Amino acid sequence: MMDNEQFNLWINEIAQDRSRGASELARRCLTMLADLAQTLPGHDPITFKQHLTDSAQRLAAIRPSMAPIQNLLTRWQQALYDLADSDVETLRYNAVERALQLVEASHKAVTAIAQHSADHIGYGKTLLTHSLSSTVVAVCQQLKDRQLKMIITESRPLCEGRRLGEILSRLAIPTRYITEAQIGLFISQADAVLVGADSVLADGSIINKVGTYLVALAARDHQVPFYTCHESFKRRLVPTELDLEEMATTELHLPQWPHVTPRNIYFDITPAHLISGWITEQGVAMASGL
Amino acid sequence: MMDNEQFNLWINEIAQDRSRGASELARRCLTMLADLAQTLPGHDPITFKQHLTDSAQRLAAIRPSMAPIQNLLTRWQQALYDLADSDVETLRYNAVERALQLVEASHKAVTAIAQHSADHIGYGKTLLTHSLSSTVVAVCQQLKDRQLKMIITESRPLCEGRRLGEILSRLAIPTRYITEAQIGLFISQADAVLVGADSVLADGSIINKVGTYLVALAARDHQVPFYTCHESFKRRLVPTELDLEEMATTELHLPQWPHVTPRNIYFDITPAHLISGWITEQGVAMASGL
């Protein structure tokens, strides 16, 4: 049986997570909702549906910088809404099914993105990426037998780059690991930049791990193309006020000095004019004029 | 008595230092040479002079990215060269004197730079700096009673920003401390960037702690002026092949993965066209067209 305590643990898991990207967390939220729908006691269909909808809204509100969570959970709520209020067991079955279908569709989209990206990038290339994107990892898997080389950043403060380094080493992809500060030195050794995106705004600007904007500036200054790969559901459905999440400054492990305020904002915005192309499951959209 | 072991300890101190900037290390080298001149046993003037010159050359070769060390030590050697090979004790006296005069001149230059910078920057401003420059600290001391606010970077891998945070807090200057990745988010909150320089090239480009180039790109993109303050002897006297020092990658504390090569280059080059002004003891030189 699903109790409130379990749900609060899930809320906490999503709130605390610093290593999974937006797509992975969106899929994780859907499997949580499938579990919830599976185990929630049901007295009448309307209360049952309302409980599921409320839970989806609670999950969707936790990570405001990550559009996919809001978007996928909105789609799931829409599906629930469209279901007749027949009986609890039919509702339960369909709610679980729909959540798992959305997870499956997301996995398929990542596979398609990886293929489009790999075809676009081609043989024997060096890519620079920032932070850890599961979609970029999927691209690396596609390209690992095509002489791919990677340049990766550590991605302070929690160094997701370390997890990426471990993954790429296991794939036997020759990889250089640098601090963020070295991006400007190594950009000229990359054939292209490839990053994921936590959200894509209406004009094509992306919200992604903080530092992505600096990568884009360096790429532009060295005329290195800058691509972002992401599922199309990362587009923000409705323009919302931008909310760049800030995490606990304890992650910086600083002493307390009376006049010093540490800041730990996790995301920045890379404007569309610095982006050469957007790669989704539908294909590659190049910036006009390129 | 000065033995070889002591000198090797000094060599090691300069080689290992990651927290002092180029000016401080240049002055430290001069006090080492003064100590050496003071204590070196002297049999004949020519051997004595040769020993001092060789020692200066050994010190000057340790930190190739730091022009001031080479420049100040070259000046000291020039002074030695100009001295008559009279007797060891006269040579000794003059060698010590000349080293201490150069140290004193450097301190006076820093004071003059701080005054020029403070006058140029003015009242109630927010400055963003990167890494730790003793010259920038001198500017902050000048401006601390003029409502200065600072934004400082941690400066991975060894986080010199922590030492700077501690210093600024002691000066009661309101300071925000950010990771390098957040430079693009905070640049718009700065009225200007002020950084030191480890070397200044003939065309005005600067070699400084790695990441400075990214700060300059972000500043240009937000139309925030980017100033560098440095003693005029940081100019490279002779154009030399650029040597951007790389330090031990153990500083990154990474596990060993077979296909991953960590890199730890300490300096980058900020091209002159991204620099708004150069502040030396002689005054402020603005970029043409600004």
Interface residues (C-beta under 8 A of the other chain):
Chain A: E154 S155 R156 P157 R162 G165 E166 L168 S169 L171 A172 I173 P174 T175 R176 Y177 I178 T179 E180 A181 Q182 I183 G184 L185 F186 K209 V210 G211 Y213 L214 L217 A218 D221 L244 L252 L254 P255 W257 P258 H259 V260 T261 P262 R263 N264 I265 D268
Chain B: E154 S155 R156 P157 R162 G165 E166 L168 S169 L171 A172 I173 P174 T175 R176 Y177 I178 T179 E180 A181 Q182 I183 G184 L185 F186 K209 V210 G211 Y213 L214 L217 A218 D221 L244 L252 L254 P255 W257 P258 H259 V260 T261 P262 R263 N264 I265 D268
